[in-house]
Amino acid sequence: MADRKVLFVLTGHEKLGDTGDKTGFHLSEAAQPWKVLREAGFQVDFATPEGGEAPIDPGSLDLDDPVNREFTESEDVNAKLRPAPALGDLDLGSYDALYFPGGHGTMWDLPDHAGVQAAIRDMYEAGKVVGAVCHGPAAFVNVKLSNGEWLVDGKTLSAFTDEEERAVEKDGIVPFLLASKLKERGAKHEKADNFDKSVSVDDRLVTGQNPASARGVGEAIRDLLQ
């Protein structure tokens, strides 16, 4: 299975609105699925929408967690992330799945990025697996399929909930509330209690609610690919 590949698209955005604080991608939401897929024999590559630095959200930098530490110390990961290629420079046809880890940075650079939208549409319509966790489904909110319908219309999915956004006191900072926006597009939003695990699989769309769901999303992507 060494020739089977999954592409992780990480946010390249590090400013948390106008707060002066830093954000980025959530470390465990990349590390946990990376670990699952690597152990299953898949090659994992990385990109950001525009290429360059993929900042880790400082609030997620828990290096006491062995999987997080393994990810940050991996020579393979570091070689691919310093710097990360731009999504548009990669041959998407060589990948079996596309995955978007969360982190608040995703709310700014993924929703309106034409290259991100095209990549998701093309991969999904080619019969590939598309996944995301927590704020990663921000990548999906403006994606239309070739027939003009919203990607998420009628699909069951999990994502960071409005209640969780209020609980972390970011509801007044993010440009929109993710779960509400997905529901506006016709998604059927599944959710667990705040910060509990929820993983949804609808055909080839795999989504998770929060960091607690990240490993389960990786396992679901693995199982669909196997």
N, C-alpha and C positions, 0 to 999 in steps of 0.2 A: 504493500500500500504506500510505498515511499513516493510514488508518482502522484498520489492524491493530495490535493492542496486546498487549504482554507485560507481566505484572506480576511484579516482583521482590519477594519477601517477605524482608526482612532481620531478623536478630535484634535485639531491643532490649535484650539482656542484656549487661552489661559486667563483672560480677564473676566472676573465674576461681575458682569454688569458694570455699574458705576461705583461699586463699593470700595475699590482699591485692593480687594482681595484677589488671590490667585485661584484658578480652577484648572480643569484639564480632564483627562480620562481617569476613571476610577480604577485603581490598581488591581484589586481582586477580580473585578469584572472582566479584565483582560487575562489575568494570571490563571484563574480557575478553569475557564474553558480551554486556554492554551495547554494547561497540564493534562486535562482529559483527552484532548485531541492528539497531543504528542504521544501520550501513552498508548493510544490506539493506532499509532503508526502514521498519522497524517503530518504533512509539512505545513507549518503555519507561517504565513508571511504577513507583513504589515504595510499599511499606507496611511497617509492623512489626505484630506481633500486637496490640499495645495502642495504637499510635500514639506519636508523640513522637520522641525521639532514637534514631538508629540509629548506635551507636558503632562505629568502625573498630578492629579489633584492632591495638594498637600494633605488634605484631611483624610485621604485614603492610604497614605504612605505608612502602612503598618508592616514593618520589616521583622516583627516578632512572629508574624505568620510565615510558616516555612514555604508555602507555595508562592507568596508574594516575594519572598527573599530569593527563591530559586529563579523566578522570572526576572527580577532586576539584575541578578548576577549571571544570567545565561549569556554566554558569548554569542550564541546564535541570535538571540533577541537583540542584544546590543548592537551587533553588526547590522541588523536590519532596521534599527530605529535611529541610527546616528549617521546620516539623517534618514528619515523615512521617505520613500518615494511618493510622488504624487499619484493619486488614484488613477488619473487619466493616462499615466505613463505605463501602466501595467496591462498585460494581456489577460483580460478577465475570462476569456474562454478557456484558460488553462486551470481555472479554479472550480472546485465542486461546491463551494459554499462561500457566502459573504456574511460577515458577522460584525456588528457594531456594539462594542462595549459602551457602557454609560459613563457618567461623570457629567457635571453641569455644563462643561464646555460644549458638549454636543448640541445644546439648545441654541447656540449662536451660529455655529458654522455648518451644521448639517442640513437643517430644514430647507434652505433656499439654494443649496449648491446644485447647479445643473448637472455636474458630473456625478455627484452622489445619486441624484434622482435617476439618471440614465443607467448607472451601474446596477441599481436595485431593479429597475424595470427589466433590463436586458437579462440579468441573471435569473430573475423569477420567471420570465417568459421562456427562458431556455430550459426550464425544468430543474433549475438548481435550488439549493436550500438557502434561505435568507433568514438570518437571526439577529436578535438584538436584546439587550437587557437594560432595565432601569430607565435612564434617560436616552439610551441608544435608539429606541423607537422614534425619537425626534427626527431621525433620518427618513422615516416613512411618511410624515404628515402631509407632505406635498407631492408625493409620488403618484403619478397617474400611469396606468397601463396603456398599451397601444390603442385600446378601445375607448379611451377617454375616461374610464372609471378610476376612482381612487383605489390604490392598492389595498388599503385596509377595509374598504367598504364590505360589510358582511362578514369580515374575518373576526374570529375570536382571538384576543391577544391580551397579554399582561404588559404593564408598564408602570413606572413610578406614579403613584396615585396623587391626586390633589391633596388628600389628607396627609400623605407623607411630606409633600412639599410644604404644607403649612407647619407640620411638626418640626421640620428642620429650618423653618423661618426663612425660606427662600421664595415664597409665593409672590412677594412683592418685588423680587429681583429678576426672576426669569422673564423672558419676553412673552411667554404664554404658559398656561398650565397644560402639561403634556397629555394627561388622560382626557381632559375635557376636549382638547383639540382632536385627538384620535376619535373620540366619540362623535364629534361634529362631522368627521369624514365617514361615519357609518360603521366604525369598529364596535364590536361587542367586547366590552372591557371586563375581563375577569380580574378579581383582586382578592388577596388575603388581607388579614389585619395588618396594620402598619408594621413594616419591616419583617414580616413573615414571608415564607417562600410561596411564590406562585409562578408556575411555568405553564405556558400555553403552547400547544402544537396544533396548528390548523393547516392541514395539507403540508406544504413545505415552508410555512412561516412559523418560526420558533421564537417565542418572546418570554421574558422574565420580568418580574416586578422590581427587583432591588438587589443589592449585593448578596443577600441570602439565597437568591435564585440563580446566581451566576453559574455555579457548578452544574445545576440541573439543566440549564440551557445548553451548556457544553455537552452534557450526556445525551440530550435530545438531538442535537445536531449530529453527534457521533452515530447515534442509533439510526437516524434517517440515512446517513451516508453509507452505513454498513448494510 
